[in-house]
């Protein structure tokens, strides 16, 4: 029966109406996946000699065990955004004499063979071989390999239980950021405690039974969850959603734009793609640790400009670049209402400003790495408020593609065109280029002041620029309306 399932899915893949249309995308996705396989393979081969060279007096295996907690937490986040739930078209099968047990085991077994479970092998297998070559006990290496891979597979099944639960994702992100901070500032070595568990497995391989039991338990929970809901009635029945409503009284202070502002906030909170964009904006706050904690980048401060602008403008770039495509499903209705287009654009700008200020305030702890870092974030705040937000809003007038709000944001290029790539390139590299030139001529602080002045100028003349932006949107109004009606 499993063989028959595989045959049906193979035929479905090649006989589908969209196969040829998405062939190029599948080829590009395949090349992208091949690139990561090669990168992970090189990583697996080079870990042991690199650690041995950097820390000749320490055991490379124990060093790897100490960082496994961060790898697993990052894996949970990646799986949350990228990995799809295992699925097949089971509705026709439920009307046939096919065992539900067989269908359930097939779905779960199929997920174990996904690309995300293949990637860890390209690191673990070569690293394990390097351990054996360097004289490690065979039984200990095998037990270590099985335990680490069992934890990775456990995360695969854990993801299906917690999938799309925002509270769990936020908890993982906070725990990851907190763990990195505790270890980085020598407050609590959580990584060593976690690593000690794997050290024990290498010393006493019998304890490999614990990760295997965890994997078996999660498999069983998924099995029961799918099996108990594998009924034709539950599939045919209409889904009911409990929508939490809020009057958002605090937006009233923004006057007539409050109507649009409330609409955008509800759109973000109730739909998958904008919600993902919102959450990822906070996740990238820890991006600065990669650069600020590494003294190598002190010699190239231009990198810090990129990091500061990237962190504080993350929401503006990802959300702002798809204005007005976020409203594409009901854009014609909006255009028939007796509402001001200027107020519509103002609400978008206010939302980007609010998020930029919030991200700036959350980035203030980076002042720990020096006052120069703080001034960079102050500069990025002014630049993003006065330049980035207005420029992104202007470029939105060239958006011509619909956006499906219920599709995820990761690896989703729906609604993306050349204007978005051009916008991202200008926002990231223009301030870097200007900062570099001014710094070479007049020094670091002159570069900070110059970019800040650009942002402040945009704020001072904001009404002038908003008038120009409004004119651009009105000019393209009917072209945009026609484009959003095209569903393919």
N, C-alpha and C positions, 0 to 999 in steps of 0.2 A: 504493500500500500504506500509506503514511503517513496518507493521508486515511481509509483504512479503520480504522487503529489509533485515530485520533481519534474516529471514529464509535463504535467499540466502548467506549471509555472514557466517552464521553458517556452512552451507554445504561446502562453499569454504574453510573454515578453516580446517575442518576435512577430506576433500577429496583431499586436495592438496598433491602433490608428496613429498613435503619437510616436511610434518607434523611430521612423525616419526623421521626423521633425526634431527629435531630441538626440539624434545620433551624434552630431558634432559635440553637443554638450557632454554626452557620455564619454566620448573619446578624450575630451579635455579633462573630465573628471578622473578618467582612468590614468592619464599622464600625471595628474596631480597626486593621485594615490600612489603611483609608482615612485614618484619623487620622495614621498614620505617613507615608503618602505626602504629605499636606498639610504635615506638620512638615518633612520632607526638602525639599520644594519651597520652603518659606519660607526654610529654611537655605541652599539653593543660591542664592536671590535675594539674600539679605542678607550673605553672606560677604564679597563684594568691598567694598561700601561700609563695612561694619563694620571690616574690616582697614585700609582706607584712612583711616578716621577715627581709629582707635586708633594706627596707625603710618604717619603721612603721608610719612615719609622712606624707607619700605621698599616693596618690590615685593610686592603681595598674593599673586601667584602663587607666588613663592619661599617666602613664609610658609606657604602651604598645602602646598607640597611638603615642608616641614620637619616637618609633623605627619602626613604620610601613613603613616609607619611605624606610628604608634600606631593610626591608623584601620584599617589592614590587620590588625594583631595582634588588635584588638578584634573585627574581622569574623570572624576565624578562630574565636574563642571563641564568638561568637553563632551562627555556622553549626554548630559542633560540637554545641551543645545544642538548637537549634531546627530546623535543616534536616534533612529526611528524605532518605534515599537515593532516587534516581529509580527508580521501579518500575512495573511493569504485570504483569498476570497472563499470564505467558509459557508456563506449562506446557501449556495446550491448543494453543498455536501451535507448539510443538516437535514435535507429532505431525502437523502439516500441512506442505505444501510451501511454507514461508515461509523466506526467506533469514535466516540468523542475523545476517548483516551489517546487514540492514535493521532487525531488532529492536534490535540493539546501538546503531546510530546513532539510532534513535528514542528509546531510553531516555536517551542522553546529550544529544540535542537537546532533549528535554522538560525536562531539568534546567536547561538554559541559559535557559529561559523561566519559571523559578520566580520567586516573589515576591521572594526574597532577591537575585536578580540584577536585578530591576526597580527596587528602592529606590535603588541608587547613581545611576541615570540621573536621578532627580528632584533630585539634587544637582549632578551633573556637567554636565547640559545647561544649566540656567539659569546656572551659574557660568561655563561656556564662553561663553555668549551675552554675559554681562557683560564678559568679557575682550575679546571682539570689539568691543563697543560702545565700550570704552575704548582702542581703538587697537592692540591686540596683533596680531601677524602671524597671518593666517588659517591658514597651513600649520603654524605652531608650535602654535596652539591645537588644531587637529585632531589633530596628532601627540600632544599632551599628553592629550587626551580619550581617544584610542584606547589609549594606553599604560596609563593609570590604569584604564580599564574592562577592559582585557585582564588586568591583575593581579587585579582583582576576580573575573573569570570563572575565572582560574587557581586562586584560592582555593576556588571552587565545586568544581572537579575535584580539587583537593588534599584537600578535606574528605572526598571519597568514598574516597580511598586510606588516609587516617588515621582514618576515622570510628570512634569508640568505642574508640580506643586511649588509655587514661588517661595513659600515660607522655608521649605527645605533647602532650596538653592541659596537663599540669603543666609541661612544658618551655616551652610558649607563655606560660602565666601567669607563670612565673618570669622569662622573658625580658622580658615586658611590664612587670612590676613593676620589674625591674632597670633597664630602659631609662628608665622614668620617673624613677627615683631618680638615675641617672647624669646625666640632663639637668637635673633639678630642682636638684641640688647642684653643677652645673658641673664634673663630673668628666670626662665623656666625651660630647661632643655627637653621639651616634649619629644623632639625627634630621637633623642637617645633612648628614652623610655620605650618608644615604639620600636626602634631598631633592636633593642635588647630582646624583644619577643622573637625576632627572626634569628638573632644570635643563638638563642636557646634551641631553636629548631635545627640549626647547623651542628650544635654540640650534641643534641639528643634527637635524632631524626624521627623518633616515634611520635613527637609532638606535631608532626605534619598532619596528623589526624584532625587537629582543631580547625585549620583553614578548610579542609575537605568537608567537615561537618557543617561549617558555616555555609559553604557552597551548596551542599545538599539541602540544608534548611531553606535557603532562599529559593532554590529550584522548586521545592515542594510548595512554598507559599505562592509562587507564580502559577504553578500547576493548578492548585486549588482555586485560585482567583479566576483563571481563564476557564477551567472546567465548569465551575459553578455558574458562569455567565454565558456559556456556550449553548444558548437556546435560540431558536428561530424567533420566538415571540419577543425576546429582548433585543434582537437585532432589528426586527421590523417596527418595534415600538418607537414612538417619538421620544427624543431626548428632552428632558426637562432641566432647565437651568434656573438656579436661584440667584437672581441678580441683586447684589447689594447696592442700594441707592444712597445718595448723599446729596444734600442741597448745595454743598460747597459754598457756604455763606461768605467765607473769607475772600472769595473772588469779587464780591460786590464792590469792593474799593476800586476796581479797575473800570467802573462805569459801564458804558454800552458794550465794551469788548468782553465783558464777563460772560455773555451768552456763548460766544465762540470759545472762550477759555475753558468753560465748563465742558463744552463738547469735546475739546481736545483731551482734557484730563480723563473723561469717561472713556474716550476712544482708546487711550493708552492702557487704562486699567482693565478693560473688558476684552481686548483683542491680543492675540498671541504675538504677532510681529512687533507692534509698537511697544508692548510690554517688555519683550526681549531687549529691544533697543534701550529702553529705560533702565532695566536692570544692569545691562552690560556697561552702561555709562559709569556706574558705581564700581563695578568689578575692575575697571582699568585704572582705578585710583592707586592700586598697588603696583602699577607698571613702573612708576618712578623708582622703586626700590632696586630694579635691575640696573639702573644707571647711577643713581645718587649714592648707592652703597659701594660702588666700584670706583676707586681712586683713579683708574686709568682714564676715565672720561674728563677728569679735571683739566686736562690739557686741551680739550676740544669743547669749550663751553657752548658752541653752537648746537651740540646734541641736547643740552639742557633746555634750550629754547624750544626745540621740537617736542621734548617730553612735557614741558609745562603747558604749551598750547594744546597738545594732543589730549592731555588729561582733562583740562578745563573745557575744551571744546568738543568732547566726545559726544555729548547729547546733541549739540547744535549741528555737528556734521552728519550724524546718522539720522536724526529726526528731520532736521531742517532741509536736507537735500531731497527729501521726498515730499516736500510741500509743493503743490496742493494735492499730490497723488494719494495721500492718506485719506482724503475725502472723495476719492474718485467714484466710489459706489453710489454716493448721493450728491455729487457735485452739481448735476443739473438741477436738482431740487433747491440747493442753496442759491443758485443763480436766479431762480424765479422768485425768491423772497425779497421783500422790501428791506434789505439789509445793506449796510455800507461795506464796499469792498475794502476800504481803508481800515475799518474796524476789524474785518476778518484778518487782514495782514498784521495789524497791531497785536492781535491776540497771539498769533504765532510768534511774533518777536518777543512779547512779554514772557511767554512760556520758555523760550530759549534763554532769555536773560535770567529768569528765576533759576533754571537748572545750572547755568554757568556760575552764578553766585554761590549756589549750594556746593557745587563741585570745587570751587575755589576755597570755600571755608573748610571743606573736608580735607583739602590738600595742605592746609597750614602746618600740620605736624612735620612736613618736610623741612621746616625751618631748623629742625634738629641738625641737619647736615650743613648748616651755615646760612648766614643772613643773605648771601648772594642768591641762594635757592629761593628764599622768600621773595626777594625783589623780582625774580623771574616769574613767579606765580602772580604777583601783583601786576606786572607788565602784561602777562597773558590774559588776566581778567579784563583790563582796559581794552586790549587789542581785540579780544573775542566779543566784548560788548559793543564796541564801536565799529568794528570792521567785519569780523567773521559772520556775526548774526545778520547784518544787512546784506553782505555779499551773497551768503547762502540763500537768503530770501529772494534776492534779485534773480539768481540763477534758477530758482524754482519755477520761474515763469516759462522756462523751456522744457519743463517736464511734460511728457506726452504719453506716458504709459500708466495703465491702471495698476493698483496694488491690492493684492488679496490680503486682508488683515488677519486672516486665520492661518496663514502659512508662517512657519518660523522664519527668523531673520538670518540665521546662520546658513551660509552657502546658498542663499536665496538672492538671485539677481533680478527678480521681477521688479519692474519699475525703474531699473537702473539703465542709464544711457550715457553717452559721451559727456554730457553736461556734468554729471556727478563726478566722473573721473577727473575732469578738468577742474572742478571746484575743489575737490580734495587735494589735488596737486598744488593749486595756488595757495590754499589755506596753510598747507604744511611747509611748503618750500619758499614762498615769498618772504615771510618774516625771518626765516633762517638766512636767506640771502641778504636782506636789508640789515639784519643784525651783524652779520659777518663784515659787510662793507663799512658800517659805521664804527664797529669795534676796531677794525684795522686803522681807521683814521683818527678816532678820538677816545678809544678805550671802552671797557666793559659797561660802565655805568651810562655812557653816552648812548650805547645801543639800547639799554633798558629804557632810557628817557625817550628816545626816538620812536620806538614802537608804541610806547604808552601814549605819546602825543598823537600818533595816528589814530589810536582807539578813541581818545578823548575828542579829537576833531570830529570823528564820526558821530559821537554822542551829541556834540554841540549842534551839528547840522543834521541831526537825525530826521527832523520833519522834512527838510529839503530832499533828502535821499528817499524817504518813505513816499513822498509825492511822485518821484521818478519811478520807483518800484511799482506803485499803484498804476501808473500810466502804462507800464510794460505789461502788467497782468491784464489790464483792460484791453490793450491792443491784441493780446493773444487769447482773449476770453473764448471766442467761438472756435478757434483751432483746438484749444484745450478741451472744450465741451465735446467736440466731434471725436477727439482722440480717446477720451475716457469712455465713450460709448462703444468703442471697438473692444470686444472681449477677448480676442485672440492676439 
